[in-house]
Amino acid sequence: MLRMVSWLLRGAALVLVGIDVFLAPLGPVARPLTVAAYLACGLLLAGCAVLEHRGTRDGRLPVALGLIAALSAAASVQQDLNSLLALAAIAVIDAGTEPRLAAGWGVFGAGVVAVAFGALAAGTGAEKAVELCLILALALLMGFNRRAYRVRAEQNAALLAQAEQLRTEQRRTAVLDERARLAREIHDVLAHSLGALGIQIQAARALLEGSAGAERVGRADDVLAVAQRMASDGLTETRRAVHALRGDRLSLGEELGAMAAAHEERHGTPVAVDVTGGPVPLPPDQTLALVRTAQESLVNAAKHAPHRPVTLRLSYRDEDVTMSITNPLGPPGDGTGAAAGTEDSGARLATVDGGYGLTGMRERLLLLGGTLTAGCADGRSWTVTARVPR
């Protein structure tokens, strides 16, 4: 719309200049030359409009503008015919708005040279020539101002596009972070329960395999085999779910005590809880991270070292809160268990979660500025240590 209005104004200026040209008292030689220059400028302006409408930004547009400036400036040096200079000024302004500064200076130079030659040919005084050149210089400044405004507008548009792209990337990152959080919640909540179910089913099958081979025992074994497969399939589907709910939680010490009691009741394994230091309230994210770490570690202890006692230590210190879960390992070959992650880790009970738990715990703590280590340092016990800053 603005471009159309701009060209309508140019057309109106061309018509007004034409009226002045045809009504001006010119001599028999100057009139045809002036009319020819005016008509040529009109055709060139029409050509410029076509090029701009097509979006063509090549060397043809500055050349056409330079011809308009030269023809109209040379004809405007005549006495009582200053209106033609308006066409030259329009050409200089348009050239000044071009992306290349050389285009504006070139068209301005063409107009100045044409004024100088026209003044010499017509015998016009130097004062009028200087006046015309100053008008062209003012037009060049106006063109450069328009160019600067357009450049700023384009830069602002580019900045807005970049800002929108940045907001889109931030939203995408937030979505990915939320997906990762939900994945950890899915694993820690539902996978924990399904993993414990799988352990119970495997233990029941182990007991049935040692009994008499009666038909009822065989059928029960088949039913438990189906149940175990369902638990494994449910664990796989759980990882694909996109639901996570968080409610009000107990304090960290109470959570760990309740978890230890539930583990003892479920697996028949003693769990000793040792809390040192003055308890301090922790942010919900940190409390949840330590609770999930303890859950995963207890499940791993039941998988890889069944019926072995577990020690859970929670230490409140000035700089951080540290939690460690330790379960002793039996000597090689005694069948009491092996460290998770070693070659014998699946000897007694097959791993249910595919090893994702340790990765999930480490990622959760890393997001909170904490750390997680796991290993068998002394060769006799497996220890998982989690730390979060206060």
Secondary structure, 3 states (H helix, E strand, C coil): CHHHHHHHHHHHHHHHHHHHHHHCCCCCCHHHHHHHHHHHHHHHHHHHHHHHHCCCCCCHHHHHHHHHHHHHHHHCCCCCCCCCHHHHHHHHHHHHCCCCHHHHHHHHHHHHHHHHHHHHHHCCCHHHHHHHHHHHHHHHHHHHHHHHHHHHHHHHHHHHHHHHHHHHHHHHHHHHHHHHHHHHHHHHHHHHHHHHHHHHHHHHHHHHHCCCCCHHHHHHHHHHHHHHHHHHHHHHHHCCCCCCCCCCCCCHHHHHHHHHHHHHHHHCCCEEEEEECCCCCCCHHHHHHHHHHHHHHHHHHHHHCCCCCEEEEEEECCCEEEEEEEEECCCCCCCCCCCCCCCCCCCCCCCCCCCHHHHHHHHHHHHCCCEEEEECCCCCEEEEEEEEEC
